[in-house]
Amino acid sequence: MNDNAKSMVLASFIGDALALGVHWIYNTHVIDKKYGRVTGMMAPELASFHRGKNRGEFTQYGDQALLLLETIASGGGFDSGRFADSWRTFIKTYSGYMDQATKTTLENFKAGRDAGSAGSESDDLGGPARMAPLIYLYQDAPGKLIEAVQNQTRMTHNGPEIVAVAEFFARTSLAVLDGESPRTALEEVMGSHFNRAPFSEWVGRGLDSVGVDSRTAIEEFGQMCEVQAAFPATVHLIARYQDDFEQAMIENIMAGGDSAARGMITGMVLGAYHGMDKIPERWLTGLAAHDRIVHLLNQIDVNG
């Protein structure tokens, strides 16, 4: 697989690990007062939901993305039932934060639902945020990729728009891997596949805000997890900083709120564009699971 595909996956995980220390801190003045400008990975002193995690580890989003990577690296491509089995086993002993989507999905599995119907009605961006390993696996098979990202999202997040959001950012990442700039990819995917409400509005708002300071723009969109806020905020970050991966990651953190989901998708798209050379070495070495991720990606390459 090409270098940019690997950087896409690593950059997505980095987006989550960077956010860990201040994840779900909505008052940005608190971040400023405690840390100033956050440029590196930190243990979650302020992020109470993630207490017990260490610097360079993941939120629940990154942990589940790593599980997805481990599941598909074992061979045989992506199977939603196999991923669901792995996910249920993983969650039984998981010591990290259990969000409402996870809790509801578990209850639905216990009630006898399968992987296609157990998902919560959550429309949080955290569901699609796990997808980078699937894009790596199926980058040369768009049809399989779209089906896979939809199914992996639907397993836990089955809100009205969230499965389509997964497809949108998967198609955007593919276009970037094929050589398009991130902004052009966003515009082309919207025009060719999502030229309808609410996507046309969300993409338009995100692109129209590129001249606005990121903290101001994201506060106006909303810092929360829900896709109606997180989607245009992510588009803003991708488009405003398409030529500066490091700045995008830092400004995402400094904007507060659900910086982990935004960071994973922003990192995924910009990592696909820039390649390994633009990822700061300190972030790669600081990523606790770096060697594990690289090993699993290599395993996918071997398995074909």
C-alpha positions in Angstrom: 0.0 0.0 0.0 1.2 3.5 -0.7 2.8 5.8 1.9 -0.1 8.2 1.9 -2.5 5.4 2.8 -0.4 4.6 5.9 -0.1 8.2 6.9 -3.9 8.5 6.5 -4.4 5.8 9.2 -1.7 7.0 11.5 -2.8 10.6 11.3 -6.4 9.6 12.2 -5.1 7.9 15.3 -2.9 10.9 16.1 -6.0 13.1 15.9 -7.6 11.1 18.7 -4.5 10.8 20.9 -3.8 14.6 20.7 -7.4 15.3 21.8 -7.3 12.9 24.8 -5.9 15.5 27.3 -8.7 18.1 26.7 -11.5 16.0 25.1 -14.9 17.3 25.9 -13.6 20.5 27.5 -16.1 23.0 26.1 -14.8 26.1 27.9 -11.8 27.0 25.8 -10.6 29.5 28.4 -10.0 26.6 30.8 -7.7 25.0 28.2 -5.9 28.3 27.8 -5.5 28.8 31.5 -4.2 25.3 32.2 -2.0 24.7 29.2 -1.7 27.7 26.9 -1.4 26.4 23.4 -1.6 22.6 23.2 0.9 21.2 20.7 1.5 17.7 22.0 -0.1 14.7 23.6 -1.1 14.9 27.2 -2.6 12.7 29.9 -6.2 13.7 30.6 -5.8 15.8 33.7 -8.8 18.0 32.7 -10.7 15.4 30.6 -12.4 13.7 33.5 -14.2 11.1 31.3 -10.8 9.6 30.4 -9.0 9.6 33.8 -6.6 6.7 34.1 -5.5 7.0 30.5 -1.8 7.8 29.8 -0.3 10.3 27.4 -0.4 9.0 23.8 -3.3 6.6 24.4 -6.8 6.9 22.9 -10.3 7.9 23.7 -13.0 5.3 23.2 -13.1 6.3 19.6 -9.5 5.5 18.9 -9.7 2.3 21.0 -12.5 1.1 18.8 -10.7 2.1 15.7 -7.8 0.0 16.8 -10.1 -2.9 17.4 -11.4 -2.5 13.9 -7.9 -2.5 12.5 -7.0 -5.6 14.5 -10.2 -7.4 13.3 -9.6 -6.8 9.6 -5.8 -7.4 9.8 -6.6 -11.0 10.9 -7.6 -11.7 7.2 -10.6 -12.2 5.1 -11.6 -8.6 4.7 -14.3 -6.9 6.7 -17.3 -8.8 8.0 -19.8 -6.9 10.1 -20.8 -9.9 12.2 -17.1 -10.8 13.0 -16.5 -7.1 13.9 -19.6 -7.2 16.1 -18.4 -10.3 17.9 -14.9 -8.7 18.5 -16.5 -5.5 19.7 -18.8 -7.2 22.2 -15.9 -9.2 23.6 -13.8 -6.0 23.8 -16.4 -3.9 25.5 -17.1 -6.5 28.2 -13.7 -5.8 29.8 -13.2 -2.2 28.6 -12.0 0.2 31.3 -12.4 3.4 29.3 -15.3 5.7 28.9 -18.6 4.1 27.8 -20.7 6.6 25.9 -24.4 6.4 25.4 -24.1 4.9 21.9 -22.0 2.1 23.3 -24.4 1.4 26.2 -27.5 1.4 23.9 -25.8 -0.8 21.4 -24.9 -3.3 24.1 -28.5 -3.3 25.4 -29.7 -4.0 21.9 -27.3 -6.9 21.4 -28.5 -8.4 24.7 -32.0 -8.1 23.4 -31.2 -10.3 20.5 -30.5 -7.8 17.7 -27.8 -8.4 15.1 -25.0 -6.2 13.9 -27.3 -4.5 11.3 -30.0 -3.5 13.8 -28.2 -3.1 17.2 -26.9 0.4 16.6 -28.2 3.3 18.7 -30.0 6.3 17.1 -26.9 8.4 17.9 -25.8 10.9 15.3 -22.5 11.6 16.9 -19.5 11.8 14.6 -17.6 9.2 16.7 -19.2 6.4 14.8 -17.8 7.3 11.4 -14.5 8.5 13.0 -13.3 4.8 13.3 -13.3 4.2 9.5 -9.6 4.9 8.5 -8.6 1.2 8.7 -11.4 0.3 6.2 -10.2 2.9 3.7 -6.8 1.4 3.9 -8.1 -2.1 3.3 -10.5 -1.2 0.5 -8.8 1.8 -1.1 -8.8 0.0 -4.5 -12.4 -1.4 -4.1 -14.8 1.6 -3.7 -17.9 -0.4 -3.7 -16.7 -2.7 -0.9 -15.4 0.3 1.0 -18.7 2.2 1.0 -20.6 -0.9 2.2 -18.1 -1.5 4.9 -18.0 2.0 6.3 -21.7 2.1 6.3 -22.0 -1.2 8.2 -19.3 -0.4 10.7 -20.9 2.9 11.5 -24.4 1.4 11.6 -23.4 -1.2 14.2 -23.2 1.5 17.0 -24.5 4.7 15.4 -27.6 4.4 13.3 -29.0 7.9 13.4 -30.8 9.4 10.4 -27.8 11.0 8.7 -24.7 9.4 10.4 -24.3 6.4 8.0 -24.4 8.8 5.0 -21.8 10.9 6.8 -19.5 7.9 6.9 -19.9 7.5 3.1 -19.2 11.2 2.5 -15.8 11.2 4.3 -14.8 7.8 2.9 -15.4 9.1 -0.6 -13.5 12.3 0.2 -10.5 10.3 1.5 -10.5 8.1 -1.6 -10.5 11.2 -3.8 -7.6 12.6 -1.9 -5.6 9.4 -2.2 -6.3 9.6 -5.9 -4.6 13.0 -6.0 -7.3 15.6 -5.4 -6.7 18.4 -2.9 -8.8 18.1 0.2 -11.0 21.1 -0.6 -11.6 19.9 -4.2 -12.4 16.5 -2.9 -15.0 17.9 -0.5 -16.6 19.9 -3.2 -16.6 17.1 -5.8 -18.0 14.5 -3.4 -20.8 16.9 -2.4 -21.6 17.7 -6.0 -21.6 14.2 -7.3 -23.1 12.2 -4.4 -24.5 14.5 -1.8 -26.0 17.5 -3.6 -28.9 17.6 -1.2 -29.9 18.8 2.2 -28.4 18.8 4.8 -25.1 18.0 3.2 -25.0 20.9 0.7 -25.7 23.2 3.6 -23.1 21.6 5.9 -20.4 21.6 3.3 -21.2 25.1 2.2 -21.1 26.5 5.8 -17.8 24.7 6.4 -16.2 26.0 3.2 -17.6 29.5 3.7 -15.9 29.7 7.1 -12.3 29.2 5.9 -11.4 32.8 6.5 -12.7 32.7 10.1 -10.6 31.9 13.1 -11.2 28.2 13.9 -12.2 28.7 17.5 -14.8 31.2 16.5 -16.1 29.1 13.6 -16.4 25.9 15.6 -18.1 27.7 18.5 -20.6 29.1 16.0 -21.2 25.6 14.5 -21.3 24.0 17.9 -18.5 22.1 19.6 -20.6 19.1 20.4 -20.5 15.5 19.1 -23.7 15.7 17.0 -23.1 15.7 13.3 -25.0 18.9 12.5 -22.3 20.7 14.4 -19.3 18.4 14.0 -19.7 18.0 10.2 -19.3 21.6 9.1 -16.6 22.1 11.8 -14.6 19.2 10.3 -15.1 20.6 6.8 -13.8 23.9 8.1 -10.6 22.3 9.5 -9.9 20.3 6.4 -10.4 23.2 4.0 -8.8 26.0 6.1 -5.6 23.9 6.8 -5.4 21.7 3.8 -1.7 22.7 3.4 -0.8 22.5 7.0 -1.4 19.2 8.8 0.2 20.3 12.1 -1.8 23.5 12.3 -5.1 21.7 11.6 -4.5 19.2 14.5 -3.6 22.0 16.9 -6.4 24.3 16.0 -8.9 21.4 16.4 -7.7 20.8 19.9 -7.8 24.4 20.9 -11.5 24.7 19.7 -12.6 22.4 22.5 -15.6 20.1 22.7 -15.6 16.8 20.8 -12.1 17.4 19.4 -11.4 13.6 19.2 -14.0 12.7 16.5 -13.2 15.9 14.5 -9.5 15.2 14.9 -9.7 11.6 13.6 -11.5 12.6 10.4 -9.5 15.7 9.8 -6.3 13.7 10.4 -7.5 11.0 8.1 -8.2 13.3 5.1 -5.1 15.5 5.6 -2.9 12.5 6.3 -4.1 11.0 3.0 -3.0 14.2 1.3 0.3 15.0 2.8 2.0 11.6 3.5 4.3 10.7 6.3 6.7 13.6 5.8 4.3 16.1 7.1 3.4 14.3 10.4 5.6 15.6 13.2 8.0 13.0 14.4 7.2 13.8 18.0 3.5 12.8 17.4 4.5 9.5 15.8 6.9 8.6 18.6 4.4 9.8 21.2 1.6 7.5 19.9 1.4 4.7 22.4 0.1 2.2 19.8 2.4 3.3 16.9 4.3 0.0 16.5 1.1 -2.0 16.9 -0.7 0.0 14.2 2.2 -0.2 11.7 2.4 -4.0 12.3 -1.3 -4.4 11.6 -1.1 -2.3 8.5 1.8 -4.4 7.3 -0.2 -7.5 8.1 -3.1 -6.2 5.9 -0.5 -5.7 3.1 0.7 -9.3 3.4 -2.8 -10.8 3.5 -3.8 -8.8 0.4 
